[in-house]
C-alpha cells in the first residue's frame, strides 16, 4: 500500500526519464540538460509522458505545370514530335518551300516564253496587217451576180447580195463600219492578183477579195493568194433555156453542145476534163447568160449559187440542172500575201460560227440565198449552214471572252 504524504506536505517530484534524442552530427548536437537535483516520481493516475522523435521538416513538392502552359524547349535539345525532330521539321519545311519556289519559277518562265514566242494577239495582228490608221477598207466583189453580189446600175449604184453581207460582217469585225467600206468591181481573172476597178474604171489593188472565189490545190500553191477558211459550200451545175427538151444530169451530156462558162474558173477545168464540148470562156457570168438567151449558147455551167440568182428571175425563162458532181465548191476570202489580215478574217468567220449571239452569216443566207431556192428545187444551191471554222492561232488572256472551238465545230 502506498503511503500518502502528510497533510500540508507536498509529494516529492518523480524522476522524468530522459527523452531519446535523434542522432545528429557531433558539431550540431545540442548540450545535454543538467540532471534535476531531486528525482521526480510521476504521480499515480497521471497519463504517461509521450516521447517525440525529431523528424526533419518535409520539403514541399514542386507545383505541377498546368497542361495549357507551353513548355519551352531549348533549341539545342532535339525533341521528337511525330517521328521527326524539331530540326528535321525545319529541314522538311525548307525543302518544301524550295520546291514550291522552283515550280513557280518554272511556271513564270514557261508563261513568259509562250507569251513571247506564242501566237500574236488580235491587237498585234491588226498592227501587222496595216489596219491601224487605215481610213477605208477596199474589197473586190462581183457586180453582175443576182443574189450573190450585184450592183444596181441606176440610182446610187449600191452593192447587195450574200457576198456583200459577208464582206460587211468581216469588215465590221476588223473595225470598219459600213461607211468606211469601199466595194470595187472585180472580174474573175483578176481575183488572184487582187486588181479591181474603181468608179472611174481604173485598176486599184484591194485589201480583200470576196467574189465567189473557190479554193483549189493549184490556187493554194500561188504565193499571191491567201485564202481564209471557207464561208460557203456549193456545187457545179448547168443552166439551159426553159425550152430545152430533156434533163441534163452529167457534164458528159454536154458533148457536142455550145457551152459558156467563166474563164480561169473551176467550172472550165471540170468541163474540159469531162467532155469535148465547144466551150467558150467569159470573164463575166452575166455575158454567158445573155448570150444563152440570145441563142448563141445552148448551156451555161458554173457554181449553182451563182446561177440560181439568174434562174430566180422569171423573165429570163431558164432551167436549172443538177449534174450530180460529188466535189463541192468552197468559197473563201482572198487576203493575198497579208497573213495577218487572213488570220483576222478567220477570226471574224470563227466568231460568226461559234458565237450563238452572232447571226451575221445566218442573216446573209436568209436574206439572199433562201429566196432563190424555189426556182431551183432540184439543185442543191448551197448548204444552209456556215462551214466549220476552227479557232485561229490568236493569243488571248484567260479572262478575255473565249468561244468554244473544236467540240462545237464537230457537233454543229
Buried (B, 14 or more C-beta within 10 A) or exposed (E): EEEEEEEEEEEEBBEEEEEEEEEEEEEEEEEEEEEEEEEEEBEEEEEEEEEEEEEEEEEEEEEEEEEEEEEEEEEEEEEEEEEBBBEBEEEEEEEEEEEEEEEEEEEEEEEEEEEEEEEBBBEEBBBBBEBEEBEEBBBBBBBBBBBBBBBEEEEEEEBBBBBBBBBBBBBBBBEBEEEBBBBBBBBBBBBBBBBBBEEEEEEBEBBBBBBBBBBBEEBEEEEEBBBBBBBBBBBBBBBBBEEBEEEBEBBEBBEEBBBBBBBBBBBBEBBEEBBEBBBBBBBBBBBBBBBBBEEEBBBBBBBBBBBBBBBBBEEBEBBBBBBEBEEBBBBBBBBBEBEBBBBBBBBBBBBBBBBEEBEBBEEBBEBBBBEBBEBBEEBBBBBEEBBBBBBBEBBEEEEEEEBEBEEBBEEE
